[in-house]
Amino acid sequence: MKAIQTILCLFLITSQGFSQEISERDLECGTPEMDAYFESDKPWFLNNNYFLEVLQRYGYDLPKDYFDSIDERGHYKGEKISLRRYKNDSLLIPKLKKGNPNSGRISAENLRLLSLINYIPLKVWVHQNSSNVSPFTQPQIFEVIDLVNELFANNDVPIRFYISCDITTIPSSLYNNLPSENSMNAMFNNFQENNVINLHLVASGFSIGSSGTIPSTNLFITPSIVGGEANRGLLVHELGHCLGLFHTHARHCSSSSYPNGNQNCNNCNQESVSRTKTQGLFCLGTGTKKCEFNGDQLCDTPAEPNLIGGFSASQYGVNESCQIVWPNLKSQDNWGDFYSPMQFNIMSYARSKCRNSISAGQIAKMLSYLPSFAHSSSGYQITGFSNVCNNVQYSYNVPSLQGITSYNWTVPEGTSIVSGQGTNTLTVSFGNSVGTNKELTVYPQGCGYPPVSIPINVRNFISILGPTSVGPTSTFNYSTQVIDNVVYQWSIPSSWTMQSGQGSHTIQVTTGGSGTYTLSVSASGYGCSKYAEIQVNVSGSGPIQRVDFHSTNEIPPNQKEKVHEPFKRELVKIIIIDPYSYFNMEVQSEEEFKDLYLNLKSGFYIIQKVYTDQMTTLKYLKR
C-alpha cells in the first residue's frame, strides 16, 4: 500500500482558566493568513469552476454557471438550488443505487465516490494537569465529535471523523497549558501517531486555536466554556483549516490594525463585495476576478470584514443571537459597496455557536484536499429497516468486529433506545417526531473501524397518491409510502379490475362505470398497522388516456414549460409529487405551477396534469 501522509491536527480544549470577559467571547484563531499565491500550483487557483467537476464526481449537481453567477451575498443568481448529493432514501451507506442521472457515462471510480462517506480517524491525547485532572471527560469528547459530524451531515459533506483506537491520557502533562507556539510545536513532535489526525485536549493555550499552516498537519483549539454548539463551532473551524479552508475574511496584505482582516487591505489586496470586479492594472493578477484572487479565494463565500469586532464585549461584531452588529464593523469595502457577510459560515469569526454552514466551494476544496489525508469508507454495514413505523420496536445489527469490545450508537432525536447500547445489536422505538431523512449510526470503540450509518424514514401515516377524477374503463397507478417488511392489502370497487401490484405499495387498476368510489389500502406487519383511503370520481363517456412516465423533461429556469400536448383541453389541476417523500402539492393553473416550481428544491418530480378528458403524467428534473 502507498504510504499515506501523516495527519497531525491537534486540539486543545478547556473548561477553565478564563476571566469573565474572555470566557464570554471567542478569541481569534491563531492560524496565519496565507499568501495570495499559496495555492498557485493547484488546479483550482484562479479557477473556481474547477470545483464544479469535483462536486459532480461526488454526486452534487450545480448549474454550470454557478461560480460565475454569484451575488454579493454568495448566493446563486438563478433559480433556487439545493446543495444535495444524488441518493435514494433507502440507500445503505456505502451501497450505491444510482449515480448522476444526467451523465451519459459514469466511471466506476465516480460511482464509488458518489456512494462514499469518507471517514478520517482521530487519535485523541488527553493532557492532564499536575493533579491528574482531565480537561475533558470521555462523554464530552464524544459529544463534540458527534456534533461536528452532525454539522457535516446537515450540509451534506461526505466526510466524517471518528476516534481511532483508545484515548491516551498523559498524567501531569507538560502541555496541559501551552503558553507559546514553541510549547505547541514540542507537543506536536512528542505525541503523534501516523495516518491519523492527532487530537490533543489540553486545559488552555495562547489562542483559541492554530493550524500552523493550511492545509494543516498540526492544529489545536481551546473551546468556549459555553460548551455544546460553541465547542462544535471551534472544532469545525480548525478542521476546516486542516482540510484546506482559509478564513472568510482572509487578508493577503500586511496590517497592524485590529482586527486584522480583509477590510484593512488596499485596493489590490482587498476582496471586493462585487463578485465580478477584477484586479486592477497595477495589481498582481491583473484582470482576474478579485473573489478568486483575494480573501478566501472562493466566490460563493461573500467578502467580509473580520466579524470579531473589537476586544471588549461591547465591540463584538456578532451578538449572542448571531446577528451582525454593524456599528462595531467596517460596513463598506474600498469601493463603497456594503458588506453582506455570512456570519453562520464555519470559517468566519462569528461567535463559535453561530457557525453551522458550509458553501459549495468550501465542500469542493475540502474534497480536493482529501487524498492528502488518511481516510476510508466503511467495510461493513448496519442491517435493519430504513422505512419504518412510529412507536414500533426495531432492531439493528452490525457484525461482531475483531478487536472491538464496545459499540456506541447514536439515534435520531425523538428515538428511544430500548436495549443494546454498547453491543453490536440495538433495539429502538421511533417516536412521532423523528420524521424522514435521518440517520442511525454506530461507532465501534477500538482500532480500525470507522462508524457507519443507515438512513431512517419514519412513517407516522400513509396516504394514497393517484388521480381523483378519472374516466370509465381507464387504467391508472395508485401508490402509497414505502414501509419495510409490511404487506399492503388494497381494496378496490367491485366494478374495477386489479391489473397488478396487490401486496405491494403500488397497484395498477382499471376503473369501471361512472360514480364515486372509495379506494383503500392497509399496511400491516412487524407490529405496524396503517390505513389510508381516497375518493375517486369516475365520469365521462370514455376512457381517459393514460400516459406512462415516458420522458424526463428539464424545465429551463424562468422560461415557459415546453411540453408537447397534442390537444388543447381545459386544465383542471396540476399535481406535483416528490416520489421519495411522497409529499404532494396541487395548483390550479400553469402560472401557479411556474411560481411553485421556482421554489422547489433540486431533484426529480412526478407532474400530473389533469384535464377535463385526459391526464398526462411526466417525470421532471429540477436543477
VEXDREN-2710 file (C-alpha; in Angstrom, 1 decimal):
% VEXDREN-2710
k/r/px/py/pz
1/MET/0.0/0.0/0.0
2/LYS/1.1/3.5/-0.6
3/ALA/2.2/5.4/2.4
4/ILE/-0.4/8.0/3.4
5/GLN/0.7/11.4/4.6
6/THR/0.6/11.7/8.4
7/ILE/-2.2/13.9/9.6
8/LEU/-1.5/15.6/12.9
9/CYS/-4.3/18.0/13.7
10/LEU/-4.2/18.7/17.4
11/PHE/-6.9/20.2/19.5
12/LEU/-6.7/21.9/22.9
13/ILE/-10.0/22.0/24.7
14/THR/-10.5/23.7/28.1
15/SER/-13.2/24.4/30.6
16/GLN/-11.2/26.6/33.0
17/GLY/-8.9/29.5/33.4
18/PHE/-10.5/32.4/31.6
19/SER/-11.6/35.7/33.1
20/GLN/-15.2/36.7/32.8
21/GLU/-14.5/39.0/29.9
22/ILE/-12.6/36.4/27.9
23/SER/-14.8/33.4/28.8
24/GLU/-17.9/35.0/27.2
25/ARG/-16.2/35.8/23.8
26/ASP/-14.5/33.9/21.1
27/LEU/-10.9/34.9/20.8
28/GLU/-9.5/34.8/17.3
29/CYS/-7.9/31.7/15.8
30/GLY/-4.1/31.8/15.6
31/THR/-3.9/30.3/12.1
32/PRO/-1.7/32.6/10.0
33/GLU/-3.0/34.1/6.7
34/MET/-1.6/32.5/3.5
35/ASP/0.0/34.4/0.7
36/ALA/-2.3/35.0/-2.3
37/TYR/-0.1/32.6/-4.4
38/PHE/0.0/29.9/-1.7
39/GLU/-2.1/27.6/-3.9
40/SER/-0.7/28.7/-7.3
41/ASP/0.3/25.1/-8.0
42/LYS/-3.3/23.8/-7.5
43/PRO/-5.7/23.3/-10.5
44/TRP/-8.4/25.5/-8.8
45/PHE/-6.1/28.5/-8.4
46/LEU/-7.9/31.5/-10.0
47/ASN/-10.4/28.9/-11.4
48/ASN/-13.4/28.2/-9.1
49/ASN/-15.1/26.4/-12.0
50/TYR/-12.7/23.5/-11.4
51/PHE/-14.7/22.8/-8.3
52/LEU/-17.8/22.0/-10.4
53/GLU/-16.0/18.9/-11.7
54/VAL/-15.0/17.9/-8.2
55/LEU/-18.6/18.3/-6.9
56/GLN/-20.0/16.4/-9.8
57/ARG/-17.7/13.5/-9.2
58/TYR/-19.0/13.3/-5.6
59/GLY/-22.7/13.4/-6.7
60/TYR/-23.6/17.1/-6.5
61/ASP/-25.3/18.8/-9.4
62/LEU/-24.9/22.5/-9.7
63/PRO/-25.6/24.8/-12.7
64/LYS/-22.6/25.2/-15.0
65/ASP/-22.6/28.9/-14.4
66/TYR/-22.8/28.6/-10.6
67/PHE/-19.5/30.3/-9.7
68/ASP/-19.9/32.9/-12.5
69/SER/-23.4/33.9/-11.3
70/ILE/-22.9/34.6/-7.6
71/ASP/-24.3/37.7/-6.0
72/GLU/-22.7/39.8/-3.3
73/ARG/-24.2/37.6/-0.6
74/GLY/-22.6/34.5/-2.0
75/HIS/-26.0/33.2/-3.4
76/TYR/-26.6/31.9/-6.9
77/LYS/-28.5/34.4/-9.0
78/GLY/-30.5/31.9/-11.0
79/GLU/-33.2/29.6/-9.7
80/LYS/-33.2/28.4/-6.1
81/ILE/-30.9/25.4/-5.8
82/SER/-30.3/22.9/-3.1
83/LEU/-26.8/21.6/-2.4
84/ARG/-27.6/17.9/-2.0
85/ARG/-26.0/14.8/-3.5
86/TYR/-28.0/12.3/-5.5
87/LYS/-29.0/9.5/-3.2
88/ASN/-32.0/7.3/-2.6
89/ASP/-33.9/7.4/0.7
90/SER/-33.4/3.6/1.1
91/LEU/-29.7/3.8/0.3
92/LEU/-27.5/1.9/2.7
93/ILE/-24.1/3.6/3.0
94/PRO/-21.8/2.8/1.2
95/LYS/-24.0/0.9/-1.2
96/LEU/-25.0/3.0/-4.3
97/LYS/-28.2/2.6/-6.1
98/LYS/-27.8/5.1/-8.8
99/GLY/-25.5/7.9/-9.9
100/ASN/-25.9/11.2/-11.7
101/PRO/-29.0/10.8/-14.0
102/ASN/-27.7/13.5/-16.3
103/SER/-24.4/11.9/-17.2
104/GLY/-24.2/9.7/-20.2
105/ARG/-21.3/7.6/-18.8
106/ILE/-20.3/7.3/-15.2
107/SER/-17.0/5.6/-14.5
108/ALA/-16.5/3.0/-11.8
109/GLU/-14.4/5.5/-9.8
110/ASN/-17.2/8.1/-10.0
111/LEU/-19.8/5.6/-8.8
112/ARG/-17.5/4.8/-5.9
113/LEU/-17.1/8.5/-5.0
114/LEU/-20.9/9.0/-5.2
115/SER/-21.5/6.3/-2.7
116/LEU/-18.8/7.1/-0.1
117/ILE/-18.8/8.7/3.2
118/ASN/-15.1/9.4/3.8
119/TYR/-14.0/8.7/7.4
120/ILE/-10.9/10.4/8.9
121/PRO/-9.5/8.8/12.1
122/LEU/-8.7/10.9/15.1
123/LYS/-6.1/9.9/17.7
124/VAL/-7.1/11.5/21.0
125/TRP/-4.5/12.6/23.5
126/VAL/-5.7/14.0/26.9
127/HIS/-3.2/16.1/28.7
128/GLN/-3.9/16.1/32.5
129/ASN/-2.7/18.8/34.9
130/SER/-0.4/18.2/37.9
131/SER/-3.4/16.9/39.9
132/ASN/-4.2/14.5/37.1
133/VAL/-7.4/16.2/36.2
134/SER/-8.5/15.8/32.6
135/PRO/-9.7/18.9/30.8
136/PHE/-12.5/16.9/29.1
137/THR/-14.4/13.8/30.1
138/GLN/-14.9/11.0/27.5
139/PRO/-18.6/11.8/27.1
140/GLN/-17.7/15.4/26.3
141/ILE/-15.1/14.2/23.7
142/PHE/-17.7/12.0/22.0
143/GLU/-20.2/14.8/22.1
144/VAL/-18.1/17.4/20.3
145/ILE/-17.0/15.0/17.6
146/ASP/-20.6/13.9/17.1
147/LEU/-21.7/17.5/16.8
148/VAL/-19.1/18.1/14.1
149/ASN/-20.2/15.0/12.2
150/GLU/-23.8/16.2/12.5
151/LEU/-22.9/19.6/11.1
152/PHE/-21.2/17.9/8.1
153/ALA/-24.2/15.6/7.6
154/ASN/-26.6/18.6/7.7
155/ASN/-24.5/20.3/5.0
156/ASP/-24.3/17.0/3.0
157/VAL/-20.5/16.9/3.2
158/PRO/-19.3/13.3/2.7
159/ILE/-16.7/13.5/5.4
160/ARG/-16.9/12.2/9.0
161/PHE/-14.5/11.9/11.9
162/TYR/-14.1/9.0/14.3
163/ILE/-11.9/8.1/17.3
164/SER/-9.3/5.6/16.3
165/CYS/-8.2/3.1/18.9
166/ASP/-8.1/4.0/22.6
167/ILE/-7.9/7.5/24.0
168/THR/-4.5/8.1/25.6
169/THR/-4.2/10.0/28.8
170/ILE/-0.9/11.8/29.8
171/PRO/-0.8/12.4/33.6
172/SER/0.8/15.6/34.8
173/SER/1.5/16.6/31.2
174/LEU/3.9/19.4/30.4
175/TYR/1.5/20.5/27.7
176/ASN/-1.7/20.9/29.9
177/ASN/-1.2/24.6/29.3
178/LEU/0.5/25.9/26.2
179/PRO/2.0/29.4/26.8
180/SER/3.6/29.7/23.4
181/GLU/4.0/28.4/19.9
182/ASN/7.2/26.7/20.9
183/SER/5.5/24.6/23.5
184/MET/2.8/23.8/21.0
185/ASN/5.4/22.6/18.5
186/ALA/7.1/20.5/21.1
187/MET/3.8/18.8/21.9
188/PHE/3.3/18.1/18.2
189/ASN/6.7/16.4/18.0
190/ASN/6.4/14.4/21.2
191/PHE/2.9/13.0/20.9
192/GLN/1.8/11.8/17.5
193/GLU/0.8/8.8/15.5
194/ASN/0.9/8.2/11.8
195/ASN/-2.1/8.1/9.4
196/VAL/-4.5/9.8/11.8
197/ILE/-5.4/13.3/13.0
198/ASN/-3.8/13.7/16.4
199/LEU/-6.4/15.4/18.5
200/HIS/-4.8/16.9/21.7
201/LEU/-7.0/18.0/24.6
202/VAL/-5.4/20.5/27.0
203/ALA/-6.6/23.0/29.6
204/SER/-5.6/26.3/27.9
205/GLY/-3.5/27.8/25.1
206/PHE/-2.0/31.1/23.9
207/SER/-5.0/31.4/21.5
208/ILE/-8.2/29.5/20.8
209/GLY/-6.5/27.6/18.0
210/SER/-3.9/27.4/15.3
211/SER/-3.2/25.1/12.5
212/GLY/0.3/26.4/11.8
213/THR/-0.4/26.3/8.0
214/ILE/-3.2/25.4/5.6
215/PRO/-3.8/22.5/5.0
216/SER/-2.6/21.5/8.3
217/THR/-0.7/18.6/9.8
218/ASN/-0.7/20.3/13.2
219/LEU/-3.6/22.0/14.8
220/PHE/-5.0/22.9/18.2
221/ILE/-8.1/24.6/19.6
222/THR/-9.4/25.7/23.0
223/PRO/-13.2/25.6/23.4
224/SER/-15.6/28.1/24.7
225/ILE/-16.8/27.3/28.2
226/VAL/-20.3/27.8/26.9
227/GLY/-20.0/24.2/25.7
228/GLY/-22.0/22.2/23.1
229/GLU/-22.6/24.3/20.0
230/ALA/-19.7/26.7/20.8
231/ASN/-17.2/23.8/21.1
232/ARG/-18.5/22.4/17.9
233/GLY/-18.0/25.8/16.2
234/LEU/-14.4/25.9/17.4
235/LEU/-13.6/22.4/16.4
236/VAL/-15.1/22.5/12.9
237/HIS/-13.4/25.9/12.2
238/GLU/-10.0/24.4/12.8
239/LEU/-10.9/21.2/11.0
240/GLY/-11.7/23.5/8.1
241/HIS/-8.2/24.8/8.2
242/CYS/-6.9/21.3/8.4
243/LEU/-8.8/20.4/5.2
244/GLY/-7.5/23.5/3.3
245/LEU/-10.0/26.3/4.0
246/PHE/-9.0/29.9/4.6
247/HIS/-10.8/32.4/6.8
248/THR/-13.7/34.0/5.0
249/HIS/-12.1/37.4/6.0
250/ALA/-8.7/36.2/4.9
251/ARG/-6.2/39.0/4.2
252/HIS/-3.3/38.9/1.8
253/CYS/-1.7/42.1/3.0
254/SER/0.3/43.3/6.0
255/SER/-1.8/45.0/8.6
256/SER/-1.1/46.1/12.1
257/SER/-4.7/47.3/12.6
258/TYR/-7.0/45.3/14.9
259/PRO/-9.0/43.4/13.9
260/ASN/-6.7/42.1/11.2
261/GLY/-8.6/41.1/8.1
262/ASN/-9.7/41.7/4.6
263/GLN/-11.2/45.1/5.5
264/ASN/-7.8/46.7/6.2
265/CYS/-6.2/45.8/2.8
266/ASN/-5.5/48.2/-0.1
267/ASN/-7.4/48.0/-3.4
268/CYS/-5.0/45.4/-4.9
269/ASN/-5.3/43.1/-1.9
270/GLN/-8.9/43.5/-0.7
271/GLU/-11.6/41.2/-1.7
272/SER/-14.4/43.3/-3.1
273/VAL/-18.1/42.9/-2.3
274/SER/-18.7/42.6/-6.0
275/ARG/-18.3/39.1/-7.4
276/THR/-17.3/40.3/-10.8
277/LYS/-14.8/43.1/-10.0
278/THR/-11.3/42.3/-11.3
279/GLN/-7.7/43.1/-10.2
280/GLY/-6.6/46.5/-11.4
281/LEU/-3.9/47.3/-13.9
282/PHE/-1.0/47.7/-11.4
283/CYS/-2.0/44.8/-9.1
284/LEU/-0.8/41.2/-9.1
285/GLY/-3.2/39.0/-11.0
286/THR/-4.3/41.9/-13.2
287/GLY/-7.7/41.1/-14.8
288/THR/-8.5/38.1/-12.6
289/LYS/-11.7/38.1/-10.5
290/LYS/-11.0/39.6/-7.1
291/CYS/-13.1/36.9/-5.4
292/GLU/-10.8/34.3/-6.8
293/PHE/-7.6/36.1/-6.0
294/ASN/-8.3/37.9/-2.7
295/GLY/-9.9/36.8/0.6
296/ASP/-10.6/33.1/0.8
297/GLN/-10.4/32.8/-3.0
298/LEU/-13.9/31.3/-3.1
299/CYS/-16.6/33.3/-4.9
300/ASP/-19.5/31.7/-3.2
301/THR/-18.4/33.0/0.3
302/PRO/-19.2/36.7/0.4
303/ALA/-16.5/39.2/1.1
304/GLU/-16.5/40.3/4.7
305/PRO/-14.7/42.3/7.4
306/ASN/-13.3/40.5/10.4
307/LEU/-16.5/39.7/12.3
308/ILE/-14.8/39.5/15.7
309/GLY/-15.1/43.3/16.1
310/GLY/-13.1/44.7/19.0
311/PHE/-11.6/43.3/22.2
312/SER/-14.4/44.2/24.6
313/ALA/-17.9/42.7/24.8
314/SER/-19.5/45.9/23.6
315/GLN/-17.4/45.8/20.4
316/TYR/-18.3/42.3/19.2
317/GLY/-19.2/42.1/15.6
318/VAL/-21.8/39.4/16.1
319/ASN/-24.1/39.3/19.1
320/GLU/-25.4/36.3/21.2
321/SER/-28.3/35.9/18.8
322/CYS/-25.9/35.6/15.9
323/GLN/-27.0/39.0/14.4
324/ILE/-24.4/41.3/12.9
325/VAL/-23.7/44.5/14.9
326/TRP/-22.8/46.9/12.2
327/PRO/-21.6/49.8/14.4
328/ASN/-18.8/47.6/15.5
329/LEU/-17.7/46.6/12.0
330/LYS/-16.5/48.4/8.8
331/SER/-19.6/48.3/6.7
332/GLN/-18.2/49.1/3.2
333/ASP/-15.4/47.9/1.1
334/ASN/-12.9/50.3/-0.6
335/TRP/-15.3/50.9/-3.5
336/GLY/-18.2/51.9/-1.3
337/ASP/-20.2/48.6/-1.6
338/PHE/-21.8/47.4/1.6
339/TYR/-20.7/44.1/3.0
340/SER/-23.2/41.2/3.2
341/PRO/-21.2/38.7/5.3
342/MET/-22.3/35.2/6.1
343/GLN/-21.9/35.1/9.9
344/PHE/-23.0/31.4/10.0
345/ASN/-20.1/30.1/7.9
346/ILE/-17.7/27.8/9.7
347/MET/-14.7/29.8/8.6
348/SER/-15.9/33.2/9.8
349/TYR/-15.0/34.9/13.1
350/ALA/-18.6/35.0/14.2
351/ARG/-19.3/33.5/17.7
352/SER/-18.5/29.8/17.6
353/LYS/-22.0/28.7/18.4
354/CYS/-23.2/30.5/15.2
355/ARG/-21.0/28.6/12.8
356/ASN/-23.1/26.0/11.0
357/SER/-23.0/26.5/7.2
358/ILE/-20.5/25.4/4.5
359/SER/-20.6/26.7/0.9
360/ALA/-20.3/24.5/-2.2
361/GLY/-16.9/25.9/-2.9
362/GLN/-15.7/25.1/0.6
363/ILE/-17.0/21.5/0.3
364/ALA/-15.2/21.1/-3.1
365/LYS/-12.0/22.4/-1.7
366/MET/-12.1/20.0/1.3
367/LEU/-12.8/17.1/-1.0
368/SER/-9.9/18.2/-3.2
369/TYR/-7.5/18.0/-0.3
370/LEU/-9.0/14.7/0.9
371/PRO/-6.4/12.5/-0.8
372/SER/-3.7/14.0/1.4
373/PHE/-5.4/12.5/4.5
374/ALA/-5.7/9.0/5.8
375/HIS/-9.3/8.1/5.2
376/SER/-11.5/5.2/4.4
377/SER/-15.0/4.1/3.7
378/SER/-16.7/1.5/5.9
379/GLY/-16.2/-2.2/5.1
380/TYR/-19.4/-3.3/6.9
381/GLN/-23.0/-2.3/7.1
382/ILE/-25.9/-2.0/9.5
383/THR/-28.6/-4.5/8.9
384/GLY/-32.1/-3.3/9.6
385/PHE/-35.1/-1.4/8.2
386/SER/-34.9/2.1/6.8
387/ASN/-38.5/2.8/6.2
388/VAL/-40.2/2.2/9.5
389/CYS/-43.4/2.9/11.5
390/ASN/-43.6/5.1/14.6
391/ASN/-43.9/3.6/18.1
392/VAL/-42.8/0.2/16.9
393/GLN/-39.6/-1.6/18.1
394/TYR/-36.9/-2.3/15.5
395/SER/-33.5/-4.0/15.9
396/TYR/-30.3/-3.0/14.1
397/ASN/-27.2/-5.1/13.9
398/VAL/-23.5/-5.0/12.8
399/PRO/-21.1/-7.9/12.6
400/SER/-19.0/-8.7/15.6
401/LEU/-15.9/-6.9/14.6
402/GLN/-12.4/-8.2/15.6
403/GLY/-10.8/-6.2/18.4
404/ILE/-14.0/-4.2/19.1
405/THR/-15.3/-4.6/22.7
406/SER/-18.0/-1.8/22.6
407/TYR/-20.3/-0.2/20.1
408/ASN/-21.6/3.3/20.6
409/TRP/-24.9/4.0/18.8
410/THR/-26.4/7.4/18.1
411/VAL/-30.1/7.7/17.1
412/PRO/-32.3/10.4/15.7
413/GLU/-33.8/12.9/18.1
414/GLY/-37.1/11.5/19.3
415/THR/-35.9/7.9/19.3
416/SER/-35.9/5.7/22.4
417/ILE/-33.2/3.1/22.9
418/VAL/-34.9/0.0/24.3
419/SER/-31.8/-2.1/24.7
420/GLY/-28.3/-2.9/23.3
421/GLN/-26.3/0.3/23.7
422/GLY/-22.7/-0.8/23.9
423/THR/-23.3/-4.1/22.0
424/ASN/-23.5/-4.8/18.2
425/THR/-27.3/-5.1/18.3
426/LEU/-29.5/-2.2/19.2
427/THR/-33.3/-2.2/19.7
428/VAL/-35.1/1.2/19.4
429/SER/-38.5/2.7/19.1
430/PHE/-39.0/5.7/16.8
431/GLY/-41.3/8.5/18.2
432/ASN/-43.8/10.6/16.3
433/SER/-41.4/13.5/15.9
434/VAL/-38.5/11.7/14.2
435/GLY/-39.6/12.3/10.6
436/THR/-37.7/11.4/7.5
437/ASN/-34.1/11.7/6.1
438/LYS/-32.5/10.9/9.4
439/GLU/-29.6/8.6/10.3
440/LEU/-28.9/5.9/12.9
441/THR/-25.1/5.5/13.4
442/VAL/-22.8/3.1/15.2
443/TYR/-19.2/3.9/16.3
444/PRO/-17.1/0.8/17.1
445/GLN/-14.9/1.6/20.0
446/GLY/-11.4/0.3/19.1
447/CYS/-9.0/0.2/16.2
448/GLY/-9.5/0.0/12.5
449/TYR/-13.3/0.5/12.0
450/PRO/-15.0/3.8/11.1
451/PRO/-18.6/4.5/12.0
452/VAL/-21.4/3.5/9.6
453/SER/-25.0/4.8/9.2
454/ILE/-28.3/3.7/7.9
455/PRO/-31.0/6.2/6.7
456/ILE/-34.2/6.3/8.7
457/ASN/-37.6/7.4/7.4
458/VAL/-40.4/7.2/10.0
459/ARG/-43.9/6.9/8.6
460/ASN/-46.4/8.2/11.1
461/PHE/-49.2/7.7/8.5
462/ILE/-49.7/6.7/4.9
463/SER/-51.6/8.4/2.1
464/ILE/-52.7/7.3/-1.4
465/LEU/-51.3/9.1/-4.4
466/GLY/-53.1/9.0/-7.7
467/PRO/-55.8/10.7/-9.7
468/THR/-59.1/11.5/-8.0
469/SER/-61.0/12.3/-11.2
470/VAL/-60.9/9.7/-14.0
471/GLY/-62.9/8.3/-16.9
472/PRO/-64.7/5.0/-17.2
473/THR/-62.6/1.9/-18.1
474/SER/-59.4/3.8/-17.7
475/THR/-56.1/2.4/-16.3
476/PHE/-54.1/4.2/-13.6
477/ASN/-51.5/3.6/-11.0
478/TYR/-52.1/4.3/-7.3
479/SER/-49.2/4.3/-4.7
480/THR/-48.6/4.8/-1.0
481/GLN/-45.4/5.3/1.1
482/VAL/-42.9/2.5/1.4
483/ILE/-42.7/0.8/4.8
484/ASP/-40.2/-2.1/5.0
485/ASN/-41.4/-5.6/6.0
486/VAL/-45.2/-5.0/5.8
487/VAL/-47.9/-6.4/3.5
488/TYR/-50.1/-4.0/1.6
489/GLN/-53.7/-5.0/1.1
490/TRP/-55.6/-2.9/-1.4
491/SER/-59.4/-2.8/-1.6
492/ILE/-60.9/-1.6/-4.9
493/PRO/-64.5/-1.2/-6.0
494/SER/-66.2/-4.4/-7.2
495/SER/-66.6/-2.9/-10.7
496/TRP/-62.9/-2.2/-11.1
497/THR/-60.2/-4.6/-12.2
498/MET/-56.8/-5.1/-10.3
499/GLN/-54.2/-5.4/-13.1
500/SER/-51.1/-5.8/-10.9
501/GLY/-49.4/-4.9/-7.6
502/GLN/-51.6/-6.4/-4.9
503/GLY/-49.4/-6.9/-1.8
504/SER/-47.0/-4.0/-2.8
505/HIS/-47.1/-0.3/-2.3
506/THR/-48.1/0.4/-5.9
507/ILE/-51.0/-1.1/-7.9
508/GLN/-52.4/-0.7/-11.4
509/VAL/-56.2/-0.8/-11.8
510/THR/-58.8/-0.3/-14.5
511/THR/-61.9/1.6/-13.5
512/GLY/-65.5/0.6/-14.1
513/GLY/-68.5/2.7/-14.8
514/SER/-69.4/6.2/-13.7
515/GLY/-69.8/7.0/-10.0
516/THR/-67.9/8.0/-6.8
517/TYR/-65.8/5.2/-5.3
518/THR/-63.6/4.5/-2.4
519/LEU/-60.1/3.1/-2.9
520/SER/-58.2/2.0/0.3
521/VAL/-55.1/0.3/1.4
522/SER/-53.9/-1.2/4.7
523/ALA/-50.2/-1.8/5.5
524/SER/-49.6/-4.3/8.3
525/GLY/-46.8/-6.4/9.7
526/TYR/-43.9/-6.3/12.2
527/GLY/-46.1/-4.6/14.7
528/CYS/-47.1/-1.9/12.3
529/SER/-50.6/-1.1/11.1
530/LYS/-51.5/1.9/8.8
531/TYR/-54.6/2.6/6.8
532/ALA/-55.5/5.2/4.0
533/GLU/-58.3/5.7/1.6
534/ILE/-59.1/8.0/-1.3
535/GLN/-62.3/9.1/-3.1
536/VAL/-62.3/8.7/-6.8
537/ASN/-64.8/10.2/-9.1
538/VAL/-65.4/8.3/-12.4
539/SER/-67.3/10.3/-15.1
540/GLY/-67.4/10.9/-18.8
541/SER/-68.2/8.9/-21.9
542/GLY/-65.0/7.0/-22.4
543/PRO/-61.6/6.2/-21.1
544/ILE/-59.1/9.0/-20.2
545/GLN/-55.9/8.5/-22.0
546/ARG/-53.2/7.1/-19.7
547/VAL/-49.7/8.4/-20.4
548/ASP/-46.8/6.4/-18.8
549/PHE/-43.6/8.0/-17.4
550/HIS/-42.2/8.2/-20.9
551/SER/-39.6/11.1/-20.6
552/THR/-37.6/13.3/-18.4
553/ASN/-38.1/17.0/-19.1
554/GLU/-35.8/19.6/-17.8
555/ILE/-37.5/22.9/-17.4
556/PRO/-35.4/25.9/-18.4
557/PRO/-35.2/28.4/-15.5
558/ASN/-37.6/31.3/-15.7
559/GLN/-39.0/30.1/-19.0
560/LYS/-42.3/28.7/-20.1
561/GLU/-42.5/25.0/-19.9
562/LYS/-42.1/23.2/-23.2
563/VAL/-44.1/20.0/-23.1
564/HIS/-45.8/18.6/-26.2
565/GLU/-49.6/18.2/-25.7
566/PRO/-51.4/17.0/-28.8
567/PHE/-54.8/18.6/-28.0
568/LYS/-55.9/21.8/-26.3
569/ARG/-58.0/21.0/-23.2
570/GLU/-59.3/22.7/-20.2
571/LEU/-56.9/22.3/-17.3
572/VAL/-58.4/21.2/-14.0
573/LYS/-55.3/21.0/-11.8
574/ILE/-51.6/20.1/-11.7
575/ILE/-50.3/17.7/-9.0
576/ILE/-46.6/17.9/-8.1
577/ILE/-45.3/14.7/-6.4
578/ASP/-42.0/14.1/-4.7
579/PRO/-41.6/10.3/-5.4
580/TYR/-39.1/9.8/-2.5
581/SER/-41.0/11.5/0.3
582/TYR/-44.4/11.2/-1.3
583/PHE/-45.2/14.7/-0.4
584/ASN/-47.6/16.2/-3.0
585/MET/-48.9/19.7/-3.8
586/GLU/-51.8/20.8/-6.0
587/VAL/-52.2/24.0/-8.1
588/GLN/-55.0/25.1/-10.4
589/SER/-53.1/26.9/-13.2
590/GLU/-49.9/27.0/-15.2
591/GLU/-48.9/30.3/-13.6
592/GLU/-49.3/28.9/-10.1
593/PHE/-47.2/25.9/-11.2
594/LYS/-44.4/28.1/-12.5
595/ASP/-44.3/30.1/-9.3
596/LEU/-44.2/26.9/-7.2
597/TYR/-41.6/25.4/-9.5
598/LEU/-39.1/28.2/-8.7
599/ASN/-39.2/27.4/-5.0
600/LEU/-38.8/23.6/-5.4
601/LYS/-35.5/22.1/-4.3
602/SER/-33.4/20.2/-6.8
603/GLY/-34.5/16.7/-7.7
604/PHE/-37.0/14.5/-9.6
605/TYR/-40.7/15.2/-9.5
606/ILE/-43.7/13.5/-10.9
607/ILE/-46.0/16.0/-12.5
608/GLN/-49.7/15.0/-13.2
609/LYS/-51.7/17.4/-15.3
610/VAL/-55.4/16.7/-15.0
611/TYR/-57.6/17.9/-17.9
612/THR/-61.4/17.6/-18.4
613/ASP/-60.8/14.5/-20.6
614/GLN/-57.2/13.4/-20.1
615/MET/-54.4/13.2/-17.6
616/THR/-50.7/13.4/-18.6
617/THR/-48.1/12.1/-16.2
618/LEU/-44.4/13.1/-16.7
619/LYS/-41.2/12.9/-14.8
620/TYR/-39.4/16.3/-14.4
621/LEU/-35.8/17.1/-13.4
622/LYS/-35.5/20.3/-11.4
623/ARG/-31.9/21.6/-11.3
END
